[in-house]
Amino acid sequence: MDTLDHLIGRLETLFEYVAIVLLAIMMLIITMDAGGRYLFAAPVFGTHEFVEFYLMVGVVFLGIAQLQARRGHVAVSFVSRNFPRPVRRLLEAAFLAATLAAVTGIGWMAVEQVSTNLIRDRVIATPFPFSQVPMPVWPSWVLVAAGVILLWLRMALQLLRCLVAGEGPDEDVSDETGSAIH
């Protein structure tokens, strides 16, 4: 189980770095677009479409598994922290199982969308001056599918550890900065 955790952790780190690069690109493109629009009356055409369909999708979905690994999701724990450990573990397992079922459906649909958009060659017409530049839709669905599949792997491992090893959200998980996440 530790080997699988290590492998998933490496993929999460890789995805996190890609998401960081995409975020930096997003900031640069939006800055260039705003600067060009207001300083030179010459915006960067296609910025909104490129950011919306590729960069934002990558930032969100490539980072979602790492967020789950760090338990950085929103949790209302002011009631559950008073429950005994076995009850907290049972609740954790139930919530992970229910969420895993939902994530399975989302992943399945994302993979179907990759296939459908590739087969049908779906594109977004980007407004450039004097022409329409088609942007394929399938790469954004690849980002969604990759992120959701990695999230599924992380959650399945957490559920397995909760059921087999009795591990649960007993303690706050601290990130590298030492701040508690719960």
Helices and strands as residue ranges (DSSP letters): H 2-39, H 47-50, I 51-55, H 56-69, G 80-82, H 85-119, E 123-128, E 131-136, H 138-160, I 161-165, E 173-174, E 180-181
